Amino acid sequence: MSRTTVKATRRYDSSGRQHTADLRRLSVLNAAGRRFLRDGYATTTVASIAGDAGVSVETVYKAFGGKPGLVRALWGQGLAGEAPVHAEVRSDEVSSTETDPTLIIATWARLSAEVAPRVAPVLLLVRTAATTDPDMQALKDELDGQRLGRMAHNAEALARGGHLREGITRQAARDVLFTYSAPEIYELLVLRRAWSVHDFAEFIRRGIVAALL
């Protein structure tokens, strides 16, 4: 066998191993999502997730570091949205190229409709678990901080474009966006009052436009 053939085979094997690892990771995340949302955080064990996913407990710990890591990964997976391009990347592209602020906010609302059904249940799980679990309280603080930072980023985009109404500071805009992106709004309107995701997104769009522009 030639040296070139050996190298090609090794590249192929590496790609195959990575694909298998990616599928295993997805299987674990899917199992974790089902268990957490059905049984709750405290009741769910790593062993039950591993059993559902058909992997060893050691595999789960090695990949995610335990239950808080699984929840963080579920949050990250949900935040990416449905399309091949991450939802935040799509949001930034519109914010940096669109000159009409109403269209920017409409895009944010549309992405909220895409992301919230995936992310809000995870954040609500974290909120509940944080009342008794210090690790989850730390995770809640971390995720709240990341969301606040993201909303500051979006507020800066509106300010930079000269879109904020007179008297609305960047900090106030950040806090308005932070409020409208809270999982509690999705919980109240969609989960408890059975609004459609479309109506939820329209509520977000109208509220942000009225508050900031």
N, C-alpha and C positions, 0 to 999 in steps of 0.2 A: 504494500500500500504506500502511496506517495505521501510526502509530508503535507502537500496541499490538501489531499483527501482527509488526512487525520485532522487538520485544522478545521476543515469544513464540517466534519462529523462532530467535533467538539462544540462548534458554534450551534449546530442543530440541537445537540443534546442539552446545552445550556438553555436554549430557547424553550425546549420542551419542558424542562424542569421548572422554569419560571411560569409557564402557562399553567402547569399543574398546581404550583404554589398559589397562583392568583385564584384559581378555581376553588382551592381549599379555603383560602381566606374568605372568599365570597360566601361559601357554604357556612362557615362559622358565623359570619356577620348576619346572614339570613336567619340562622338558628337562634342567635342571640336576640335579634330583634323580635322574633316571635315569642320567645320565652319571657323577655323583659316586659313586653307590652301585655302579655296574657297573664303572667304570674306575679309581676312586680319585681323590683330590683332585689329586695332582701331575700325573697323566697327562692329566686333563681340561683342555681349553682353553676360553677364552671363545668362541673362533671355532667350536668344535664345538657348544657350547651354542646359540650364535646360529643356526648352520645348522640344527640340529634344530628350533628354535623358529620358523624362517622369518623372522628379523629380522636387522638389521645388528649387527655387533659394537659399533658406537657406541651403538646402542639399549640394549644390555645394560649397558655401562659407565655410561651416563647414568642408568639406572634403579637400578643396584645398586652401581656403583663397583668392579666386579671380582669375583673369586672369593670373597674373604672376605665381601663384602656379600651375595652369593648364598647362601652357607651360613647367614649370620645370618638372612636372610629365610626360608629353609627351616625353620630352627629356630622362628622366630616363627609361621610358618604351622602347623607341627605342634603347637605349644603351645596353639593356639586350640581344637584338638579338632574334633569332627565337627559339633556342633550350631551353629545360627546364633549362639547366645550363647557367648562365649569361655569356655573351661573354667575359667579362674581366677575369672571372675565367678560362675559357677555354684557353684564351691567356696566362695567368700566368702559367698554368699547362705545356703548351708547352715550354715556356721560361725557366722554371726551370728544365725540364727533357731532352730537346733536345740539342744535342751537335753540330749539324750542323746549323750555323747561317742562311744559305739560306732557310732551312726548317722553322726556326722560323719566318723569314720575310714573307715567303709564307703563313704561318698561319695567320699572321697579315693582309696580303692583302686579304686573303679569308674572314676573319672576317669583314674587311672593306666593302667587297661586300655585306655582310649580314646586317651590321649595317647602312651603309651610306644611303641607300634608306629610312630608318626610321628616322635617326637623322638629316641628312643634311637639309631636308626641314624645320624642326623645328628651327635649328640654323639660317637658312636664314630668317625665319620669325622674329626671335629675332633681327637679324641684321637690318632689315628694320624698325621694330618698335622702335628700340633703337634711331633712329635719331630724334624722336619727344617725346618719352616717357621716363622719367627718371627711372621709375621702370624697364623698359626693358633694359635700358643701364646698370643698376646695375646687372640685370640678365645676360646680355651679358658678362660683366666683370667676373662674378662668373663662368659662364660656360667655358669661355676662360681659366680662371685660373685652373679649374679642368682638362681641356684637356691638358694644359701645364704640370701640375703635373703628369698626366698619361703618357705623352710622356717622361718625365724625368725618371719615373719608368721603362719604356721600354728601354730607353737608358742605364740605369744602368744595366739592365739584359744583354745587349750586351757587355758592358764594363767588367762586372764581369766575363763573359765567355771568355774574351780575344779576342773578335770578331771584335772590331773596328779597322779600318785601322790606321796605324801609322800616328800620327799628327791630328787625329780626337778626339777631347775632348768629354767628356760626355755632356757638354753644347751644343756643335755643333751638336752632334747626337740628343739631345733633340729637337733642333730647326728644324733640318731636318724632324724628325718625326712629329713635330707640324705642319710643312708646308704641308706634305703629308696627314695629317688627317684633313686638313681644309675643311669646307663645300664648299668653293669656287671652289676647284678642281672638286668635284662632280658636282657642278652647271655648270661649263664650259664644261666638257667633256660629262656628261650624259644628263643633262637637256637642254643644249644649242646646243651641237654638236651631240647629239643622239648616243653616244657611248653605247655599251652594258655594263651592270654592270661587266661582266666577263672581258671585255677589260679594263675597269676602274681599276679593281683589278690588272690586269697584269701590267698596267702602274705604279701603286703604288709599286708593287713588284720590278720591274726592277729599278725604280728610287731610292728606298731605298738601294737596293743592290749596285748599282753603286756609291751612295753617301757615304756609310758608311763602306762597307767591303773591 
